[in-house]
Amino acid sequence: MGDHSFLLQIKNVSKSFSGVTVLNGVSLDIAPGEVHGLMGENGAGKSTLMKIVCGIEQPDEGEIVFKGKPVRFAKPADALNSGISIIHQELNSILDMTVAENLFIGREILRKFGIVNKAEMNRRTRELFRMIDVEIDPNRRLSTMSVAEKQLVEIVKALSYDADVIIMDEPTSAITDQEVLKLFEIIGKIKKQGKSIIYISHKMEEIYTICDRITVLRDGQFIATEPVNRLDKARLISLMVGRELKDLYVKEKAPVGEVFLEVKNFTAKGKFTDVSFHVRKGEVLGIAGLMGAGRTELAEAIFGAAPVDGGELRVKGRTVQIRKPVDAIRLGIGFVTEDRKLLGLDLKSTVKKNMSIVSLRKFLYGKQIINFRRERNAVDGYIVKLNIKTRSRDTLVSLLSGGNQQKVVLAKWLLSEPDILILDEPTRGIDVGAKAEIYKMISGLAKEGKAIIMISSEMPELFGMSDRIIVLHEGKLTGEFQREEFDQEKIMMCATGHVQGGISSRNQAGGNQT
């Protein structure tokens, strides 16, 4: 029997996959009305542990005690029925179904004779979304929604079960600051009801804002549990990575040269209007803005993955036509997409095939024969360089943690040796240790003379890594700031459309700067 002072107890849980130990004797206690932070690098075992709690995976050893009684959930429905729900890090929405259908899947509201009551499901969907101050069309298909909108659907779905324990695995990785604040309000209400939250996040400011205690896992092992007010950030990072991590934002000086990419009067109806900017050799250009600002849509249009209605692109001073991604790749442009599962990876394929797919021409003997030794050596080099935690290059990429999947996407484009690299939320869902590695890589690429465009919703990341920041609001360029002008309040004012700031003809002219 368990200790009744705890709502949930995880006792000495171990789990291996294909002979690789993922969890080794991990124990964890969750008190009623507690927000319990779960921290650790990618591959530390956090998500696997939560999948065991929810009945998605079964432990090899150990037990789960819920409300004082040992439980073993054979499937996720058993956990849900008992009062445990989860918001997954990797979104599990069914894209061909509507918002309402996704919310009520498996528990549809029925009329007589088993007919689905769509009107009532739609009404309740609107009601649930109003909890987070979001108006939404319940009939909208998930396939038409952004990553951030899909994440809101997953959050609302988990909240709708009225569970006693809600596991939130990176719940804010794609949503706006306003939506995060609303979620925190809801978490506060849940706490007052005596219900508990297990909160997994790589965002330190969130952990310190809402958590009562923090548990750290490292390499599948329990490291420590501490009250949040007794654990400073430096010690937390040290516990997570097993070492001190100094200078998170590695920003080396890089000589800035000629304009590599110039975007002139780019317009796509309903997405962005008359956007002009440039990025130079050796420069990191940050793009700031809230959800719906048109940042991702702009990046997709530049890369040829979405059509435009007007405007001009110049690469290294030459006007070019990019109608499809292969045109962009041939011009030396790479694009790390925001949604790694849907657009960045082939989840049914191996690490090696995902990494080399864009660059296969580099490994050809003649026109058709692949030099597999060269391919293997190149892939293995990036596995080491980016510290990708994988059993081998032939491991299915779907078996990797989210952060390691992101590293595979980065490696895919680095192998293609682009001159211009667009990074859309490059550290989304990545732990602090891996973030530092990626920041170092970005800085190194700029030093090598690459032109980097970095879209990010994390202001400290933009400030730490960018030489210049442009701001979008509802598809329009509302601000531009040099590094010495960075100011969070001014940038947020531009992002919310309250002011246009920092733009000068000096910056907009682009092509004639020295």
N, C-alpha and C positions, 0 to 999 in steps of 0.2 A: 504493500500500500504506500501511497505517497504522502507527503507533507501537505496538509490542508491549508497551510498559510500561502501555498503557491498554487496558481491556477494551472500552470503547465510545467512539467519537469521532463527534461531530456537527460537520460542516465546512461553514461558510458556507451554511446552509440558509435559503432564502427561500420564502414562501408567501403568496399572495393569494386572497381570495374576492370575486368580483363586483367586481374592481377595487380592493378595499380591502386594503392590505398588512398582513398579520398578523404575519409574521416577515420580518426584513430582515438576511440575512447572519449568522445566529446560529451560533456555534461553542461547543462544550462537550466536555470530556474527562472520562471516568469511569474511575478507577483500580480494579483488582481489590481486593475487600475494603473498599470505601469506601462510606460513606453520604453522598451528595452532595445537599445541600439546594438546591431550585430555588425562588426567591422572586420575587415581583413582584405588582403590583396585578392585579385582575381585568381581563382584556383585554390583559395584557402579552404573551401568546403561549405561556404555559407548557404548557397542555393541548394546544394545537395542535402544539407541538414534540414532545410525547410521543406524540401520535397518529401523527405521521410516523415516529417511531422504531418504533412497533408495527405499521406497515402499514395503519393505518386511513385515513390520508391520504397523498398523495404529494407530495413537495416540487416546487416549480417550479424551484428551483436548489439546488445543494449535494449533499453525499453523506453517507451513514452508513457508518462503518467499525466492524465488530464482530469482535473477536478477530483484529485485524490485516488483515481482508479487507473490501473494499467490498461492501455488501449493499444490495439494494432489495427490500423486502418488498411484494409485490403485494396481500397481504391479511393480516389479523391471524393466521391460522393459520400462515403462513410464519414470522412473528416468534416465535410460541410454539414451533414445531418447532425453531427455531434456538436458543432459550433466553432469550427476553425475554417477560415477562408483565407485566400491568398491573392495578392496582386503580383503577377509574375513579372520578372525583369524583362524577359522576352515575350512580347505581346502575343496572346493566343487567340486573337479575334478571328472570326470566320468572315473572310472578306466579301463573299457573295451574299451575306445576310445583312439585314438592316440593323440599326442600333438597338431597337426594341427586341428584335429576334436574338441578338447576341446577349442582351441583358437577361432574357428569360429562357435561354436555351436549357432544355431538360426540366423546366418547371413552368411551362407555358400556362397562361390563364385560359381556361376553357369555358365555353358555353355548354348548353345541353348537347348530348350526342357526340361529345368530344370535339366540337368545332372550336378552333382557336379564336379567342376574343381579342382581335387586333386592336380595336378601339381602346379597350381597357389597358392593354399592354402599352399602347402609345401614351395614354394618360399618365400611367405610373412612371413611364420613362421620363416624361417631362418633369414630373414631380421630383424624381430622384436627382435629376440634373440641377434642379433649382436649389438643392442642398448646397451645391458648390457655385451657385450664382451663374450657371451656364444655361443659355437657351439653345435647344438643339432640336433638329427635325428627327423624330423617331424613325421615320421611313427612309432616312439616308443610308445608303449602303456603305459599309466599312471600306470598300475598295476605293471610294472617292475621298477618303479622309487622310489627313496628314498624320505623321507619327504622334504628334502631340494630342490630336483629337482622339486617336485610337487609345492612347494612354488614359485619357479622361474616361473613356468608356470602361476600361478595365478597372479603374479606381471606383467608379460608381457601381459597377457590377459587384465588386468585393464588399462594398459598404451595404449593398442591398440585402445581403444574406442575414444581417443583424447578428453576426457571429460574436462569440465571447472572446475569441482571439483572432485578430486580423494580422496576417503577415504581409508586410509591404516591402517588396523587393525592388529597390530603385524606383519608387513611385513618381518621382518628380524629374526624371532624367530628361524629359522633353517638354514639360509644361511651363507656362510663364510664371513670373514671380507672383502675380496677383492670384493665380490658381493655386500656387503653393501655399500662400497665406490662408486661403479659404480651406485647403486641406488641413492645415495646422489647427484652424478653428474647430473643424469636425473632429480631429484627433483629441482636442481638449474636451469636447462633449462626450466622446466615447470613454475617456478616462474617468470622468465623473460618474458614469454608469457602472464603474467597477470592471469594465472590459479592458483587455490588454492589447497592446500593439507590439509586434516585433518589427523593428524598422531597420532595413538594410539600405545603406546609402554610402557613397564615396564622398558626399558633400559634407565636409566637416561642420560648416556653419549650421546646417540642418540638424545634425546630430547634437550639437551643443545647444541648439534652440529648444528642441522638443523632448529629448531623451532624459530619463531618470538615471538609468544605469547603462553601461556599455560593456559588452563582451567582445573580446578579440580572439579570432581564430587565425592560425598561421600554419600553412602546409598541412591542413586537415587536423590540427591539434588545438585543444583549448589552451589559451595563453593566460588570460586574466579576465575577471569581471570587476569593474570599479564603478562607484557612483560618479556621475558626470562631473560634479563639482570638485572631485578629487583627482581628476585626470586631465592634465593640461595637454595641449595639442602636440607639443614636441614629444612627450612620453607616449601618447597614443600612436603617433607615427612610428616611433621606435618599436613599440610592441607589435605593430602590424607588419613591418618590413624586416624586423630583426636587426636594425641598424639605425643610426641617425640619418635623417634625410635633410640635408641643407640645400638652400637655394632651389626651391621647387621649380620656379620659373627660370630656366636656364636661357638667358638671352645674351648671346655673344654679339659683339659688334661685327657687322657685315658691310662691306662696301656696296653701296647702292648705285646701280648703273643705269643702263638704258631702259626705256619702257618696253616690257615684254608683251604685255596685254593691254589693249585700250578698248573700252566699251563706250560706244557713242550713241546716245539717244535711244537706248534699248527699250522697247515697248512690247508687252504681251497683254492684250485686253483682259481685264479682270484680275491680273496678277501683279504687274508693275508697269510704270509709265515714265518714259523719257529719262531713264537712268544712265548717267555717264560717270565713268571713273577709270582709273588706270592702276596698274601695279608694275613695279620696276624689278629688274634683276637684283637679287639679294634682299628684297623687301618682304616683310610680312604685313599684309593688309588685312585688318580685322573688319568683319561686317557685323554690326550690332543691330538689334531690333527685336520686337516681341513676336509672339506667334501670330501668323497671318500677315507679317510685314512684307513677305515676298522674297525673303533671302534665298531659301532653297529653290524656289521657282526660277529666280534669276540665275543661280548656279547651273541648274539643269538646262536652261536656255543657252547659256554660254557653251556648255559641253555638247550641245546638239541633241539632248534627250527630250527637249520640249520645243515647240515652234514659237517663233516671234512674229509680231506684226510689223515691226519696223526697227531700224537702227543699224549700226555698223560695228563690226569687230575688226580690230587690227592686231596682228601678232608680229612682234618685232618690226613694226613699221609698215607691214604689208596688209592691205585689206584682204580678208579671207571670208569664205562662205563655209559655215559649219552647219550642215543639215542633219547629221547623225553622229553619234559618239565616235565612230571609226574615223571620221574627218578630224575630230579634236585630237584623238590619240596620235594620228599621223603628223599633226602639227606640234606635238610635244606637250599636250595638256592631259593631266590626270585628274580624276575626280573621286574622292573618298566620300561616298554617299552617307546621308544621315541614317537611313534604315539599312543596317548591314544584313539583316535576315532576308528582306524582300529584294533588295537591289544590289547588295555588295557581295553576296556569297552564293555559291551553289551548295546548299546544305547536304546534298546527297553525294557530294564528291569529297576528295581528300584535301588535306592541307596543301600538298604539292600541286595538284591540279588547279586549285583556287589561286595559288600564288603565281603560277606561271602562265595562266590562260591569256593574259594581255600581251605577254612578251614572247610567245612561242617562236616568232620569226627569228629571235636572237639565238635560238638553240638549233637552228636547222643546219644540216650538212649541205644539202643542195636546196631544192625548192620544196621538198616534201618530207625528207627524213629528219626526225628529231634526234639530236645528240643528247641522249638521256643522261649521260654522265655529267655534262655541263649543266643540264637542267637541275639535276639533283644537287650539285655543288652550289649553284646559285640559291636554290631554296634553302638548303641547310645553312648557308651563310646568313640569310635573313632570320632564320629561326633563332640562331645564336645572337645576332645583332640586336633583334628586338625582344630577346628573352621570352620567346613564345613557349608557353608550357604545353607541350604535346608529347605523346609517347613516341611518335615518329612522324616523318613527313607523309606517311601513308595512312595516318589516322583520319577518320572522317571528321570534317571540320565541325559538323553538328555536335560532336562529343566534347568540344572545347568549351571553356567558360566564355561568357559574353566578351570580356575584356581581351582574351586571347583570340577570339574570332575577329575582333576589331583590329588587332595587330596583323592578322593575316591579310585583311583588306588593305591596310597600309603597305604591307610588304608587296602585295600584288602591284600596286602602282609604283612603288620605289624601284621594282625590278624593271619597269618600262622606261626608267630614267627620263622622266618628264622635265621640261624646262619650267613649266607652269603647273602648280599643283593646287587644286581646290580642295579644301578640307571642310566638310560640313559636319559640325559637332564631332571633332575627331577624338575627344576623350569621353564621350557619352558612355556611362556605365563602366568606366575604367577606374581602377583603384589608384590611390595616391602614388604608390611606387611606380606603377606603369605610366601614370601621367608624367612624372618627372622624366622618365625615359623618352616619352613621346615629345615632350617639350625640348629636350636636348636634341632629339632627331630633327625637329622643325628648325631649331636654331642652326644646326649643322647644315641642313639643306640650304638655308638662306646664305650661309657663309660660302657654300659651294657655288652660289650664283643662281639658285632657283628663285623664281617668283612665287610667293605663297599667298593664297587667299584663304583666310580662316574665318568661317562662320561659327559663332559660339553664343550660347545663351548665358555663359558664365562670365560675368564682368571681370573678376580677378584674372581669369585666363586671357581675356582680350587685352587687359592692361599689361599683364606680365609679358606677353609674347609679341604684341603688335608694334610696328613702327608708326602706323597710321590707322585710324578707325573711321569708316564711313557708317552712317546710320540710316536705316530704312524705316519708314512708317507707312503702312497701307500702300506699299508698292512705289513709294516716292522717296528719293534721296533727300533727307532732312538735315543732315549734318556731316561734317568732316573735321577730324581733329588730328593734328600732329601729336607725337608722343608727349612732348612737353606741355601740351594743352589738355591731356586726358583729365576728365572730371566726371565722376559717376553721375552727379546730379544733372549736369548739362546734357550728358549723353541720354539719360533716361527721359529728360524733357523732350529731346528730339525723337526718341523712340516712341513716345506717347503722342507725338504730333502737336505738342504745346508750343514749341519754338523751333525755329530753324537756326542752327548755330554752327560756327566753325568753318563754314564753306567760304572759300575765297577763289577769285579768278585765278590766283597763283596755283592753287591746288587742282582746280578743275581743268586747267589748260593741259596739264599732263605732259604732252609730247615735247615741250621745249624746255622743261626743267633741266637743271644741271645738278 
